[in-house]
Amino acid sequence: MRLLSTALLLLSMNVLADSGAAVSVTNEQIRQPMPGRTVTAGYLTLHNQSAQAIILKGASSPAFARTELHQHSHKDGMMRMEQVEQITVDAGESVEFAPGGLHLMFFEPTAALELDQAVPLSLQFADGQQLTLTLPVVAMPKR
């Protein structure tokens, strides 16, 4: 039973493994854009099971004209959103992309996004590797 559980967990994660590096993604999702908006956010947890740090340099999706790495920060008493050039995930650590913190920003969808649709995404790392995965489209939370 334990072997079956482990196998199912591995199948549910998007994994990149090459020359000792092991990167996986869980909890991936992209929010359906609000009506009339051409921007939305995506979230995931990036896990680094390797013995060395990895550096996420960018992301892209054919479903959008542009995808950027972003973070929220608190400056001068105000919350601000800003693009970041890279995100480091230390060896054996995980980094969560979540509302109010690190996140992916998606600009100008090429077509309407439907709930539960699978959106392809490619993560690009500083060492030249890429991780290709899909993010399910989820509803924007009600405020």
C-alpha positions in Angstrom: 0.0 0.0 0.0 2.8 2.4 0.8 4.4 1.7 -2.6 1.1 2.5 -4.3 0.8 5.8 -2.3 4.3 6.8 -3.2 3.7 6.0 -6.9 0.5 8.0 -7.0 2.3 11.0 -5.3 5.0 10.9 -7.9 2.5 10.7 -10.7 0.7 13.8 -9.4 3.8 15.9 -9.3 5.5 17.4 -12.3 9.1 16.4 -12.0 12.4 17.3 -13.7 15.4 15.0 -13.0 18.8 15.4 -14.7 22.3 14.7 -13.5 21.4 14.6 -9.8 19.1 17.6 -9.9 15.5 16.9 -8.9 12.9 19.6 -9.2 9.2 19.0 -8.7 6.1 21.2 -8.6 2.9 20.7 -6.6 -0.2 22.8 -5.9 -0.1 24.4 -9.3 -3.0 26.5 -10.5 -3.8 29.6 -12.6 -6.7 31.8 -11.8 -9.3 32.5 -14.4 -9.0 36.2 -15.4 -11.8 38.5 -14.2 -14.2 39.5 -17.0 -12.7 42.2 -19.1 -9.2 41.7 -17.7 -6.1 40.6 -19.6 -4.0 39.7 -16.7 -4.1 37.0 -14.1 -1.9 35.1 -11.6 -0.6 31.6 -11.2 0.6 29.8 -8.1 2.6 26.6 -7.3 5.1 25.2 -4.9 8.6 24.5 -6.3 10.6 21.8 -4.6 14.3 21.3 -4.9 15.4 17.7 -3.9 18.9 18.2 -5.2 22.1 18.8 -3.3 22.6 22.3 -4.8 20.5 25.5 -5.2 18.5 26.0 -8.3 17.6 29.3 -9.9 14.4 29.9 -11.7 15.0 32.5 -14.4 11.7 32.7 -16.1 8.5 31.1 -17.3 6.4 31.1 -20.5 3.1 29.8 -21.8 1.7 29.6 -25.3 -1.6 30.6 -23.7 -0.4 34.1 -23.0 1.6 36.8 -24.7 3.9 37.2 -21.7 4.6 35.5 -18.4 6.7 37.1 -15.6 8.0 36.2 -12.1 6.5 38.6 -9.5 6.5 39.3 -5.8 4.6 41.4 -3.4 6.6 43.6 -1.1 5.9 46.1 1.6 7.7 49.5 1.0 7.0 52.9 2.5 3.8 51.6 4.2 2.3 50.3 1.0 2.1 46.8 -0.6 3.6 46.8 -4.1 3.9 44.2 -6.8 7.1 44.0 -8.7 8.8 41.8 -11.3 11.8 39.7 -10.1 14.6 38.5 -12.4 15.1 35.2 -10.6 14.1 33.0 -7.7 16.6 30.8 -5.9 15.4 27.6 -4.3 18.1 26.3 -1.9 19.1 22.6 -1.8 16.5 20.5 -0.1 14.1 23.4 0.2 10.8 24.5 -1.3 9.5 27.9 -2.4 5.7 28.6 -2.4 4.2 30.9 -5.0 1.0 32.2 -3.2 -1.3 35.2 -3.0 0.5 38.1 -1.3 4.0 36.7 -2.0 5.8 35.2 -5.0 3.6 34.5 -8.0 3.5 34.1 -11.7 1.8 36.9 -13.7 0.2 36.1 -17.0 -0.5 38.8 -19.5 -2.9 38.9 -22.6 -4.4 35.4 -22.9 -4.5 34.1 -26.5 -8.0 32.7 -25.9 -10.6 32.6 -23.2 -9.7 30.4 -20.2 -12.3 28.0 -19.0 -12.5 26.5 -15.5 -10.5 23.2 -15.2 -8.8 23.9 -18.5 -5.1 22.7 -18.5 -2.7 25.6 -19.4 0.8 24.6 -20.5 3.7 26.3 -18.7 7.4 26.0 -19.1 9.8 27.0 -16.3 13.3 28.0 -17.3 16.3 27.5 -15.0 19.7 29.2 -14.9 21.4 25.9 -15.8 19.5 25.8 -19.1 17.0 23.1 -18.0 13.3 23.5 -18.5 10.3 22.0 -16.7 7.1 21.7 -18.7 3.9 21.3 -16.8 0.2 22.2 -16.9 -1.7 24.3 -14.5 -5.5 23.9 -14.1 -7.6 27.0 -14.4 -9.4 27.7 -11.1 -12.1 30.3 -10.2 -11.0 33.7 -8.8 -11.9 33.6 -5.1 -14.8 35.7 -4.0 -14.0 38.7 -1.9 
